[in-house]
Amino acid sequence: MLSFMDSYTLWRHLPFPSSGPGEGLVLTHSDLAEADEYVTTVIRYVERGFFKPAPVDVLAMLQELMHRIDRLGGVATGSEQAAARSQHAYAALLHLVYRQFLEEGRPRE
């Protein structure tokens, strides 16, 4: 499994996926951008040690988004399928980064 800093570095250097054709993928792309914005709270933690999770359940948001993308990808063909795979991979990486952020920043008892 990737360490927190490895997954963080990968996320920071990975280009944001394209929306691809089709209304469903445009909508998931928009929701992925929103989730990506919430995950940017991780940057403040890495750069300044400031641990403040997003005000929403980012992990649940990403889980639901990955399920939607999977459903779209299951019926897509060609470029739609490639876009769905790219969006899903990016959402999975966001999920990993944010989960590790929560584990890393959580106060130890």
N, C-alpha and C positions, 0 to 999 in steps of 0.2 A: 504494500500500500504506500502511496505517496505521503511524504511528510507534509505538514502544514505549509512550510515554506516552499516546498517543491510544487504543490498544487497551486499555491498563491502565485508563484512566479509563472507557471504555465498559463494560468488565467490572465495575468496581466500582459502576457505577450501574444495571446491567441486573439486573432481578429474576430470581431463580432460577426456571427453568421448572417447570411442574406435571408431575405424573407421568402424568396422563391415565388413561383406563380400560385395562384389560387387564393381565394378569400380566407380559407381556414389557416393557411400558413402565414398570411399577412397578419391575422389576429394573434396567432401564437408568437410571431416575431415581436409584435407590440408588447405582449405580456412578458416575453423574455427580456425585453429592454427594461421594463419596469422592475423585474426581479433583479436584473443586473445592477440597477441603480440602488436597490436596497443592499445588495452585497458590497457596494462600495464602502459601507461602514467598516469593512475589514481593512481597507487601506489606512484609515486613521489609527487602527490598532497596530498595524505593522510599522507604520512610520512614526507614530507618536506614543504608542502604548495606551491609547485611549479606547477602552472597551465599553462600547455602548451598542447593544444589539438593535436591530431595526424594530420599529413599532408594530410590525406584523409578523406572522409566522411564515418566515421566508421558506423554511424547509417544506412545509405543507403546500405553499404556493408552487414551489418547484416540482414537487411530487405530482400535483394535479396537472401542471403544465406538461410534464413528461408523458403522462397518460394521454392527454389530448393529442400531443404530437405523435405518439405511437399509433393512435387510432387513425389519424390523418395519413401517416406513413404507410399504414396497412392497406389503404385503398389507392394510394398514389402511384404514379408511374413516372419514369424518367427523371426529369429535373425536379419535380415535386418530391419524389422519394429522396433524392440527394439532399435537398434543402431540409426535409424533415429529419434525416439522419444527422445533419450538421447542427440543427437547432437542438435536437435531443442530446447530442454529445456535449454541447455548450451548457445546457441546463444541468446535465449530470455533473459537470465540472463545477458549476456554481454551487450545486448541492453539497459536493464534497468540501469545497473551500469554506462554505458557510458553516457546515457541521463542525469542521475542524476548528474554525474560529470560535464557535461556542464552547467547544471542549477546551481549547487553549486558554481562553480568557476567563472562564468560569473560576470564581474564587475557590481555592483549595481548602478543605476542612481538616 
